[in-house]
Amino acid sequence: MTHRDKAQNGLRLLKEAVLGLLRDNPSGLGNAEIADLLGIRSSFGKGAKDWFSWSLLGMLWNEKRIVRKGRRYLLNGSAY
């Protein structure tokens, strides 16, 4: 298995974890809540917080698997 394959497998598992959380929380979750629940809180420098979970959410949003309502993310009805 190549390094890329390992990274893609890890990314797939992380996306599944986010989607599972959203399935279990139909009223949605915010970025910080998702980061807390998955244990992936992060910070960079003085201002960037939870960039890793933001990136995951951005990927899922681009794939149309989630929607955003205000500051909360929810499953897209046809995504799961």
Backbone as numpy.savetxt, mean C-alpha at the origin, in Angstrom:
# Nx Ny Nz CAx CAy CAz Cx Cy Cz
16.84 -17.95 -8.97 15.98 -16.76 -8.97 16.88 -15.52 -8.97
16.60 -14.61 -9.87 17.42 -13.40 -9.96 17.03 -12.40 -8.86
17.86 -11.40 -8.69 17.56 -10.34 -7.72 16.26 -9.65 -8.09
16.06 -9.42 -9.38 14.82 -8.79 -9.84 13.61 -9.66 -9.49
13.72 -10.96 -9.73 12.63 -11.87 -9.40 12.29 -11.80 -7.91
13.31 -11.78 -7.09 13.10 -11.68 -5.64 12.38 -10.37 -5.28
12.82 -9.28 -5.90 12.19 -7.98 -5.63 10.74 -7.98 -6.08
10.47 -8.54 -7.24 9.10 -8.58 -7.75 8.20 -9.47 -6.89
8.74 -10.57 -6.39 7.98 -11.43 -5.47 7.66 -10.68 -4.18
8.65 -9.97 -3.65 8.43 -9.18 -2.45 7.39 -8.09 -2.67
7.45 -7.43 -3.79 6.49 -6.38 -4.12 5.09 -6.95 -4.24
4.97 -8.11 -4.87 3.66 -8.77 -4.99 3.08 -9.07 -3.61
3.91 -9.58 -2.70 3.45 -9.88 -1.34 3.04 -8.62 -0.59
3.80 -7.55 -0.74 3.45 -6.29 -0.08 2.13 -5.74 -0.61
1.94 -5.79 -1.92 0.67 -5.32 -2.49 -0.49 -6.16 -1.97
-0.30 -7.48 -1.91 -1.35 -8.37 -1.38 -1.67 -8.02 0.07
-0.65 -7.68 0.85 -0.86 -7.31 2.25 -1.70 -6.04 2.35
-1.40 -5.04 1.53 -2.17 -3.80 1.54 -3.61 -4.08 1.12
-3.80 -4.84 0.06 -5.14 -5.15 -0.41 -5.92 -5.94 0.65
-5.24 -6.85 1.34 -5.89 -7.60 2.41 -6.34 -6.70 3.55
-5.50 -5.75 3.93 -5.88 -4.78 4.97 -7.12 -3.99 4.55
-7.13 -3.55 3.31 -8.26 -2.77 2.83 -9.52 -3.62 2.72
-9.37 -4.88 2.38 -10.52 -5.79 2.35 -11.10 -5.95 3.76
-10.22 -6.03 4.75 -10.64 -6.20 6.15 -11.16 -4.91 6.77
-10.93 -3.78 6.12 -11.35 -2.47 6.62 -12.11 -1.73 5.52
-13.36 -2.12 5.28 -14.11 -1.57 4.15 -14.34 -0.06 4.20
-14.20 0.55 5.38 -14.34 2.01 5.45 -13.05 2.71 5.05
-12.02 1.93 4.74 -10.77 2.48 4.27 -9.76 2.74 5.37
-8.55 3.00 4.96 -7.43 3.30 5.86 -6.58 4.41 5.26
-5.94 5.17 6.13 -5.00 6.18 5.68 -3.61 5.59 5.52
-2.75 6.33 4.87 -1.38 5.88 4.64 -0.67 5.52 5.94
-0.72 6.38 6.94 -0.01 6.12 8.20 -0.56 4.87 8.88
-1.88 4.67 8.81 -2.48 3.47 9.41 -1.97 2.21 8.71
-1.90 2.26 7.40 -1.39 1.11 6.64 0.06 0.85 7.00
0.86 1.90 7.05 2.27 1.75 7.41 2.42 1.15 8.81
1.61 1.62 9.76 1.65 1.07 11.12 1.27 -0.40 11.14
0.16 -0.72 10.52 -0.35 -2.09 10.56 0.59 -3.09 9.89
1.31 -2.64 8.88 2.26 -3.52 8.18 3.67 -3.45 8.76
3.89 -2.53 9.68 5.23 -2.39 10.26 6.25 -1.86 9.27
5.81 -0.93 8.41 6.73 -0.38 7.39 6.82 1.14 7.50
6.67 1.68 8.72 6.83 3.12 8.90 8.22 3.51 8.47
8.33 4.67 7.83 9.63 5.12 7.36 9.69 6.64 7.39
10.89 7.15 7.40 11.09 8.58 7.29 12.42 8.81 6.58
12.48 9.94 5.91 13.68 10.29 5.18 13.90 11.78 5.38
15.03 12.11 5.92 15.30 13.52 6.17 14.34 14.07 7.20
14.01 15.33 7.06 13.16 15.99 8.05 11.68 15.96 7.69
11.34 15.74 6.43 9.95 15.92 6.07 9.23 14.72 5.47
9.94 13.85 4.78 9.29 12.76 4.07 8.97 11.61 5.02
7.69 11.35 5.21 7.26 10.28 6.12 6.53 9.21 5.33
6.76 7.98 5.71 6.05 6.83 5.16 6.04 6.80 3.64
7.17 7.12 3.06 7.30 7.16 1.61 7.14 5.77 1.00
7.53 4.74 1.73 7.45 3.38 1.20 5.99 2.97 0.99
5.16 3.22 2.01 3.74 2.88 1.86 3.07 3.78 0.83
3.49 5.06 0.73 2.95 5.94 -0.32 3.23 5.34 -1.69
4.43 4.83 -1.86 4.80 4.23 -3.15 3.94 3.02 -3.47
3.73 2.16 -2.48 2.87 0.99 -2.68 1.45 1.42 -3.06
0.92 2.40 -2.32 -0.43 2.89 -2.61 -0.50 3.50 -4.01
0.53 4.22 -4.40 0.57 4.80 -5.74 0.55 3.74 -6.82
1.28 2.65 -6.61 1.29 1.56 -7.59 -0.10 0.93 -7.70
-0.71 0.66 -6.55 -2.04 0.04 -6.55 -3.08 0.98 -7.15
-2.94 2.26 -6.91 -3.87 3.25 -7.49 -3.71 3.28 -9.01
-2.46 3.30 -9.48 -2.20 3.29 -10.93 -2.73 2.03 -11.60
-2.73 0.93 -10.86 -3.27 -0.34 -11.37 -4.79 -0.39 -11.24
-5.38 0.67 -10.69 -6.83 0.78 -10.50 -7.38 -0.28 -9.55
-6.54 -0.71 -8.61 -6.98 -1.70 -7.63 -7.52 -1.05 -6.37
-7.19 0.23 -6.18 -7.70 0.97 -5.03 -8.19 2.33 -5.50
-9.00 2.96 -4.65 -9.47 4.32 -4.89 -9.16 5.14 -3.64
-9.16 6.43 -3.81 -8.90 7.33 -2.69 -10.12 8.20 -2.46
-10.55 8.26 -1.21 -11.64 9.15 -0.82 -11.12 9.99 0.34
-10.88 11.26 0.06 -10.26 12.10 1.06 -8.85 11.59 1.34
-8.59 11.30 2.60 -7.27 10.77 2.98 -7.27 9.26 3.18
-8.35 8.63 2.79 -8.49 7.19 3.01 -8.42 6.45 1.67
-7.88 5.26 1.74 -7.79 4.39 0.58 -8.73 3.22 0.79
-9.42 2.85 -0.30 -10.39 1.75 -0.26 -10.15 0.87 -1.47
-10.60 -0.38 -1.36 -10.54 -1.25 -2.52 -11.42 -0.70 -3.62
-10.95 -0.82 -4.83 -11.79 -0.54 -5.98 -12.74 -1.73 -6.08
-14.01 -1.50 -6.27 -15.00 -2.56 -6.26 -14.67 -3.78 -7.09
-13.99 -3.63 -8.19 -13.70 -4.76 -9.06 -12.27 -5.25 -8.91
-11.53 -4.75 -7.90 -10.10 -5.04 -7.82 -9.77 -6.33 -7.08
-10.64 -6.82 -6.26 -10.27 -7.97 -5.43 -11.17 -9.13 -5.66
